[in-house]
Amino acid sequence: MMLMLLATSWQPLFQWFEATTIGTIVRESLWLFPVIECVHLLALALLGGAVLVLDLRLLGFGLTAQPVASLARRMEPWLIGALITSIGTGIPMFLSEAIKCYFSPPFFFKISVLVIATIFTFTVRRRVASAEPGRIAQGLVRLTAAVSITLWFGVSFAGRWIAFY
């Protein structure tokens, strides 16, 4: 049903995306897509590292001598920089193959989970990580970390799934 809705309403938009100057340049270049993809994957690795450092700390593993709020403040610039870089590199990759993405359920899954993970990270997770020690039940702290790891793993998994779909 969702693909039928997309097929009738969004296909011209995706065709337009692919016909943009950026989409054409990236698609027709022999080396541009692979270079952009390498930067994209490095940014995702950095993003994953920034997420895992804090989430593992919230779960009680690693860096346990570090206060959670302090660690969260130190990881946030890395998280934001990596997120901006991954989105900034993802856009030209998308533009170069928008029609392929249009027919790719993993693409829509990735974008959906990316939006949810980003909102969760900068609302719920941020609030839990910045709370005074003991103000939030340890079970909720651990659940927050587990949800965060699951969401970001979903983004990563779907990204790889796009390439093989």
SULURSUL-V215396 format. One record per pair of residues at least 24 apart in sequence whose C-alpha atoms are under 10 Angstrom apart, sorted by the first residue. I is the first residue (numbers start at 1). J is the second residue. Records with the same first field share a line. If there is no record, write none. Layout:
# SULURSUL-V215396
I: J ; J
This chain:
# SULURSUL-V215396
2: 105
3: 102 ; 103 ; 104 ; 105
6: 102 ; 103
7: 102 ; 103
10: 102
11: 98 ; 99 ; 102 ; 103
12: 99
13: 98 ; 99 ; 102
14: 94 ; 95 ; 97 ; 98 ; 99 ; 100 ; 101 ; 102
15: 95 ; 97 ; 98 ; 99 ; 100 ; 102
16: 95 ; 98 ; 99
17: 92 ; 94 ; 95 ; 96 ; 97 ; 98 ; 99
18: 92 ; 93 ; 94 ; 95 ; 96 ; 97 ; 98 ; 99 ; 100
19: 95 ; 96 ; 97 ; 98 ; 99
20: 92 ; 95 ; 96
21: 95 ; 96
22: 91 ; 92 ; 93 ; 94 ; 95 ; 96
23: 91 ; 92 ; 93 ; 94 ; 95 ; 96 ; 97 ; 98
24: 92 ; 95 ; 96 ; 97
25: 92 ; 95 ; 96
26: 92 ; 93 ; 94 ; 95 ; 96 ; 97
27: 92 ; 93 ; 94 ; 95 ; 96 ; 97
28: 96
32: 92 ; 93
33: 89 ; 92 ; 93 ; 96
34: 93
35: 89
36: 86 ; 88 ; 89 ; 90 ; 91 ; 92 ; 93
37: 86 ; 89 ; 90 ; 92 ; 93
38: 89
39: 85 ; 86 ; 88 ; 89 ; 90
40: 82 ; 83 ; 85 ; 86 ; 87 ; 88 ; 89 ; 90 ; 93
41: 82 ; 85 ; 86 ; 89 ; 90 ; 156 ; 159
42: 82 ; 85 ; 86
43: 78 ; 79 ; 81 ; 82 ; 83 ; 84 ; 85 ; 86 ; 87 ; 88 ; 89
44: 79 ; 82 ; 83 ; 85 ; 86 ; 87 ; 152 ; 155 ; 156
45: 82 ; 86 ; 156
46: 78 ; 79 ; 81 ; 82 ; 83 ; 85 ; 86
47: 75 ; 76 ; 78 ; 79 ; 80 ; 81 ; 82 ; 83 ; 84 ; 85 ; 86 ; 152
48: 79 ; 82 ; 83 ; 149 ; 152 ; 153 ; 156
49: 75 ; 78 ; 79 ; 82
50: 74 ; 75 ; 76 ; 77 ; 78 ; 79 ; 80 ; 82
51: 75 ; 76 ; 78 ; 79 ; 121 ; 145 ; 148 ; 149 ; 152
52: 145 ; 148 ; 149 ; 152
54: 125 ; 129 ; 145 ; 148
55: 125 ; 129 ; 141 ; 142 ; 143 ; 144 ; 145 ; 146 ; 147 ; 148 ; 149
56: 142 ; 145 ; 146 ; 149
57: 129 ; 142 ; 145
58: 125 ; 128 ; 129 ; 138 ; 140 ; 141 ; 142 ; 143 ; 144 ; 145 ; 146
59: 138 ; 139 ; 141 ; 142 ; 143 ; 144 ; 145 ; 146
60: 138 ; 141 ; 142 ; 145
67: 129 ; 130 ; 132 ; 133
68: 128 ; 129 ; 130 ; 131 ; 132 ; 133
69: 126 ; 127 ; 128 ; 129 ; 130 ; 131 ; 132 ; 133
70: 129 ; 130
71: 129 ; 130
72: 125 ; 126 ; 128 ; 129 ; 130
73: 126 ; 129 ; 130
76: 122 ; 126
79: 121
80: 118 ; 122
83: 114 ; 118
87: 114
100: 162 ; 163 ; 165
101: 162 ; 163 ; 165
103: 165
104: 161 ; 162 ; 163 ; 165
105: 158 ; 161 ; 162 ; 165
106: 155 ; 157 ; 158 ; 159 ; 160 ; 161 ; 162 ; 163 ; 164 ; 165
107: 155 ; 158 ; 159 ; 160 ; 161 ; 162 ; 163 ; 165
108: 158 ; 162
109: 154 ; 155 ; 157 ; 158 ; 159 ; 161 ; 162
110: 151 ; 152 ; 154 ; 155 ; 156 ; 157 ; 158 ; 159 ; 160 ; 161 ; 162
111: 155 ; 158 ; 159
112: 154 ; 155
113: 150 ; 151 ; 152 ; 153 ; 154 ; 155 ; 156 ; 158
114: 151 ; 152 ; 154 ; 155 ; 156 ; 158
115: 151 ; 155
116: 148 ; 151 ; 152 ; 155
117: 147 ; 148 ; 149 ; 150 ; 151 ; 152 ; 153 ; 154 ; 155
118: 148 ; 151 ; 152
120: 144 ; 147 ; 148 ; 151
121: 145 ; 147 ; 148 ; 151 ; 152
124: 148
